[in-house]
């Protein structure tokens, strides 16, 4: 079945691609909109003509066309933070309603990309600028339609670059730049009211097990959640910068080395009151100044927790609430701004 769908997709779209290395860049022939050339981690994709049917895979890429007024023919079902179980995050549902659009085909990616489902939507382009595509994934998707992949490393494309690359794949680079400026304006206006964030450092811990705090897993400076801190007036502490391996979006250390993070002012993590109590009682974790002072933000498996990973539509939806949580933690942080 997949072979048949791939053959049909090949006949339906024009796909030109070259094997050339490079990090994310976009080029359109001068004086015309097309062809558009996009370099990424797997080579170069050339989009010969403006796509009409747009599919996206992985996390949040569908938000770029939606923000620009285009409803994709299919995108990944929400597998985190979907409170009502309809497969859509609230900001996506709101946008579809605003565009008077029905719910598109939702790809179930719980066991990996659903290539058959993607092919069945007969896309002209597949957007995946923020994703964890493997070479095999990319090769298979490229048999369906031109693919806009991530520029350098899996899951490390920040929200601006996601918009730039995905909007270029739509032939809407100018509109993408305008969207970035609009979001930046909203961020600047929001953080202007919270000077307590200035010069504070923040660390995003991926997950802490209240019953086993022997290991600290954290997001590195390559991760989009951590990159978002800079947008909000925060910085990454030297300890996290030095522990961030190139190309890796997460790291791990033993809790016995928790003193390494004495320069962290604010800790953000996923958890609840049970976790907070466990941290305060743990003899190792309680030594961390941010923990002992209660300068923590705990996020749940809900829309706010989901939106801490910034995406084109979620930023506006969660910005004021998330910044308020960070500002509250900043006021309790152990270090005063310089």
Secondary structure, 3 states (H helix, E strand, C coil): CHHHHHHHHHHHCCCEEECCCCCCEEEECCCCCCCEEEEECCEEEEECCCCCCEEECCCCCHHHHHHCCCCCCEEECCCCCCCCCCCCCHHHHHHHHHCCCCCCEEECCCCCCCHHHHHHCCCCEEECCCCCCCHHHHHHHHCCCEEECCCCCCCCCCHHHHHHHHHHHCCCHHHHHHHHHHHHHHHHHHHCCCHHHCCCEEEEEEEEECCEEEEEEEECCCCHHHHHHHHCCCECCHHHHHCCCCCCCEEEEEHHHHHHHCCCCEEEEECCHHHHHHHHHCCCHHHCHHHHCCCEEEECCCHHHHHCCCCCCHHHHHHHHHHHHHHHHHHHCCCCCC
